[in-house]
Amino acid sequence: MKFAVIERETIILDPKNNMTRKYIPSEIRKDPLTGRSSRICHFMALKWDKPDFEKLVAGTEQWCPFCPDKVLQVTPSFPEEILPEGRIISDDMVLFPNIAPYDSLGAVATMGSRHFIPMTEITPERIAKAFRVAMEFFRTVHGRGHPESVYHIVNWNYMPASGSSLIHPHLQVFATSLAPNLMREELEAAKDYLKTNGTNYWDDLVQAEEASGERYLGRIGRTTWLTAYAPIGVAGDVLGVVDDVPSTLELTDDDLSDISLGLTKTMAAYDKMGIYNFNMNFFTGAEGDGHARVHLLFSPRTFFNQALGSSDVGALRNLFNETICMAFPEEINGMLKPEF
């Protein structure tokens, strides 16, 4: 397991100190699996001011299509050959077709009737229940032999900075035969790793990170939680790896509960930094992929300038797919670990 890093140093003449020389370090890290580069730079305190949530949310429930007075009237249904009942309803949670689908089997799952839930008030039970609704959809389409039922993916965009256009908590749920870019790169690299080393990359990663302790957060059930070595997010990423589970359909109810608990611990830690937006994705292999392990990536999102609404995704990431993190992941680990 190689954790490669290229150290850099920038020299400036500092006007705050009589134009004397100031040396600013940075790093270019390589993801141990794919070789994807991530720049650790722009060092600053990981502390943001939260907005006035009442002002932010005010009035949005009046036009929200996911609120209980509208959801069954304005959302579509699946045709019978995909989902016999059209939608999946579990108490106050509803799964229905995504009208802006990523693929031919795309759905949205609301996370209950409550329009706005602060990040720290989202319970593990609520998350696990929403995951189970998604799993029911996946198992239904898989049982019917749909050709796109290969990779089963759950995405969660929470609050505006994440790219979410609605305040109401919901999941993006889809199945596809074509893995998204980074997932495909990981699967191909993990397959090569198994062929070269005779061991599973994700098993080796968990063992190496637990032994070093630098980025290890803890273990819940058979899910190991880590801060990512080469993060995508500006405030680091949290990675959860599930032992011995190649594909989403093989997750158990206990796994879903454990993952949900880990997510709430992660959210609680980032809330203390003033971060209240995030993306979360499932990464999965297909059934029987011995080189794969189901893992999820939690990536906090924020505004670089709250007043202007400046995105934390600039040209370097959007066009070069080169990521920037504003603190060392090992320091971020120290801020997250008390929750675990």
N, C-alpha and C positions, 0 to 999 in steps of 0.2 A: 504494500500500500504506500504510494508515493504522494506526499503532500508538497508539490512543487511550488516555489515562490521565487519571483525575481524582485529584488529590492531596488528601489529608486530613491533618488534624493534631488530635490530642487533647491537652488540657491537664489535668494532674493536679497535686495538691499531694503531693510525694513525702516519705513518712515517713522514708525512709532518708537524707534530706538536709534535715532541719529544716523539713519541709513547704514547701520552696521549689517554685516552679513547674518542672514538667518537661514538655517538649514531645515528643510521640510521633508520628512520621509514619506514614502508611499510604497505600495506593493502591488505587483501583478501576480495574482494567484491562479493556478491551473486546477480546475476541477479534477479530482483523482480518477474519475471514470471517463469523462468525455474529452478532457483537455480544454474545455471552454474556459476562457479567461475572465477574471473578475478583478476590478481595480479597487483596492482599499486605499481611500484617499479622502480629501476634503474634510479632515478631522474636525469635528465639532461636537458639542454636548448633545446627546440624544434626548432632547427635551423640547416639547412643543406645547403651545397653548391650545386648549380645546375651544371650540366655538360655543356660542350660545345655542344649545341644542333645541330649546323651545322655539327660537327664532328660525333655526334651520329647518325644522320639521313642520312648523305651523302651516296648516292648510293643505299639506301634501296628501293627507288622507282623503280629501274631498274628491280627488281624481285618481286615486290609487286603484288599479284594477285587481289587486290582490287582497283588498280588504273584504271582510265577509259579506257585506251588503252588495258586492259587485262580482266577486270572483266566479260564481257559477253562472252569471248572466253574460259576462263579457269575454270569458276565456273560451278557447275552442276545445274540441274533443278529438281524440284519435279515432280513426275508422276501426270498425269491428275486427278487421283482420290483424291489426296491430295490438289493440287493447280492447277486449270485448265490451267492457263497461264504459269506454270512452275516456274516463278520467279515473285516477285512484284517489279515494277520499279516506283519510284516517283521522277521525275526530275533526279538528279544525285545520288540518293540513290537506292541501289539494295538489295533485300532480296533473299537468295537462300539457298539450303540445306547445313548444316554443314557437311563437309566430316569427321569430328571427333565428331560425335553427342553424346550428353549426354543421349539421349533417342530416341525413334522412330520418334518423331516430333521435330527435332532440326534444327535451321536455324541460319544464320549469316545475319546481316543487316549492310551494310556499311553506314557511316554517311556523305556521299558526296564524291565528286571527289578529294578533296584536300588531299594530302598524309599525311602531318604532320600539325597538328593544335596545337599550344601551348595551355596549359590548360586554360589560361585566355582569349583566343580568341575563345573558343567554346561558341557560343551564345545560349541563351535559345531557340530561334527559331529553330536552327539546332537540338538540343536535342529533342524538342517536335515533330519535323517532323519525326525524326528517331523512336520515340516512337509510332507515329501514323502508321508508316509502320509495326512495330511489331504488333500493335493492329489489323491491317487489316489481317495479317496472322492468328492471334489467332481467330478472328471472322469467317474467312473462314473455318478453320478446325473444329471449334465448330459448325458452321452451317451445316456442313456435317456429324455431329454426330460421329466424330472420338472418339474411346473409351479412348484415352490418353488425350483428351481435358478436363482436370479437373483443374489442377493448371497451370497457365499461367505466365511464369517467364522471366524476362529480366535481364541479367547480363551484366556488362560493366567492362572490364579489360583495363585500360588505361596505356600505356607505360610499359617498360620491367619489372620493379620491381613488377608489378601487376600480372605477369604471362603471359602477352600478348607477343605473338611471332611475332607480326606485329606492325609497327608504325602507320599504317593507322587506324584512328578511326573507330570502329565497335562495334556492340552489339551482344551478344549471346542471342538467342531467342528460347525458347523451351516450350513445353507443355508436361505434364506428369501426370499420375494417381498416382504416388508414390512421395510424397513430400520429398525433400532432408532432411538430418538429422536434422539440427537446425530448419528448418521450421516445420518439423513434431513435434519436441519437443515443439515448441512454440504453435502450434495449439492444441496439446493435453493438454498442461498446461492451455491455455486460455479457453478451453472447461470445464476443471475442475474448473477454477476460476469462470466462469459464473454459474456453477451448485452450487458452494459453497456460492458465494456472491450475486448472482442474478443480477450482473452488468457486463458490458464488461470490461475486463482488460485494453484494450487500451484507452478506454474513461476515465477510472479512472487514468491511468498513465498520460495522457495529463493534466487532471485537477490537479493532485497532483504536477506535474512538473511546471505548469504555476503558481500555488499558491506559491510554494517555490522560484521559480526564479533562483535557483542555477545552473540548467542545461538548462533552457529554453532559446531558441534563438529567436523565433518569429513565426509569423503565416502568411502564404501566401494563400489566398483563404481559403479552408477548410483543408489545410495541416499544421500541427504543427511541428516545427523543434526543436530538442533537441540534446544536447550532451549525449551520452549513459552513464548510471550510471556504468555499468560493461562492458567496451569496449573490443572489439576484437583486434583492431589495436594498434600498439605501440604508435601512436600519437592521440589516441582517435578515436571515431566514431561519425558520425552525423546520427541521426534518424529522418525520416520524416513520420508522421502518418496521414493518410487521414480519416477525419470524415465520419462515416456512410457508408463506402465502404468495403464490405467483400471480394470482389474478383476483379482481374485485369480487367475482362470484363466489370465491372460496373464503371470504371473510365471514366470521361467525358473529352472532349477536353480541357475544362478549367482546370481540374485537371492536365492533362499532361503539360499544359503550366505553371501552378503554381509549379509543381514538378521540371520542368526544370529550372525555375528561381531560386528556392532554391538551386539546384545543382550548378549553376554558382556562387552563393554567397558563397557556401561552398568551391568551387574550388579556388575562389579568396582569401579567408582567408588562406587556406593551402599553396597557392603559396607564400604568404608572409613569410612562415616558410622555404621555399626552397623545399617543397614537390611537386613533379610533376608526381606522380603515384598514382593510386587508384583503388579499387574495389567498385562496386556498384551493389546491388542486390535488386530486388523486392521480398517481402515476401507477400504471398497471401493465402486466404482461397479458398475453392470452392464456387460456387454460392450458396447463401442461408445460408452460415455458419455465424450464428448470433454471434458467439464468436470471429470471425476474423475481422481484419481491415487491409486493404492493407497498408503496410509500406515499406519504402526502407531504406537500410542501406548503408551509404557511409563510406568506411574505407580507410584512406590514407595508402599508402605503400611506403617504402623507403629501402635503403641499410644501414646496420649497418656500413659497410666499403665500401665507394664508389669505392676506388681504387681496392679492391679485388672483388667487386660485391657481398659482403656478404648479404645474404637474411635476412630480418627481421623476418623470420619464422624459429625458431630453434627447438631443440628436444622437449622442453617443450610443444610447441603448436602443432608441427607436429605429435608427438606420444602420448602425454597425452591429447591433445586438451585443454590445459591450456593456457590462454592468458595473455599477459603482456602489460601493458601500462606504458610509461615512465614519465608520469605526471598525476596529479590529473585532472579528467575530468572537475572539476569546474574551474581550472586554464585555461584549454584549452577552456572552454566556454567563458572566458573573452577575449581570443585571436580571437575567431570567431564572437562574438556578434556584433562588429562594422559593419560587412558586412550585418547584418540583420536589 
